[in-house]
């Protein structure tokens, strides 16, 4: 079975990769996180990092940077409040 992205309760996102497909899955996860950062509050976007902060915090920050200066300021703050180094 190939790698896939799962969304559970709407606040959690887990990224699982299959060898050789990491780059494609990284882009796919980035696109999903970009959509989440655009559509949800910074606090909701920050909760997404709970499943794998080491991987998801940098992706969330990159997505926020691409949205707007305001979102790039708000998402790192929400990540810090949630206990994740941003």
N, C-alpha and C positions, 0 to 999 in steps of 0.2 A: 504494500500500500504506500502511496506517495505521501509527501509532507502535506500538511494542511494547517489552516488557521481556524481556531475555534473561538466562538464567542459564547460565553455562558450566560450569566445573568444581565448582560448588557453593560457591565462595568469591568469585566475581566476579559483579557485577550491572551491566548497562549499561542506561541509560534513554535511549530515543530517542523524540523527540516529533514530531508532525505539527502544523503550524500550526493553531490553533483547538482543538486537543485537549490542550493543555499542562496545563490545570487537572485534567482527568480523569486524565491519565497521572501527574501529580504525586501525586494521591490514591492511584492504583493502586500506584505505586512506594512510597509511604509505607506502605501496607497490607502489601506484601511485605517491606519492611524491618522493620516492626513484628513480623511473624511470625518473621523471621530472628533478630532481637534476643531474642525470647522463647525460641526453640527451640535456639539455638546458644550456644556460649560467647562471652564478650566478645571474645576473640581472633579467633574465626571471624567474628563480626559486623564487627570492624574490618577484616578482610581484604576485605570486600565493598567498601570505599571505594577500593580500589586502582584500579579502572577509571576513576573520575571523582571524585576527592576533593572538588573544589570544590562539586559538587552533592550528593554522597552523605554527606559528613560531617555537614552540618546535619540531613539527614533521619535519619541514624542517631542523632544526639543527641536529636532530638525523639522518636524511637521509644523510646529508652532511658529518657527522662524519663517516658514513659507506662507503662513496665513497673513500675519500683520505684526507690526511692532507691538501693538497692544497685547495681542495674544501671546507673543514671545515673552512679554513681561509677566503676564498673568499665569501662564502654564508653569513656568519654573517656580513661581511663588506657591502655587497649589501643590506642586510636587514636594516642596520643602515642608509645607504644612502637613502633608500626608506621610512625612517621614522618609522621603527619598532624596538623596543628594542630587541636586540639579546643577 
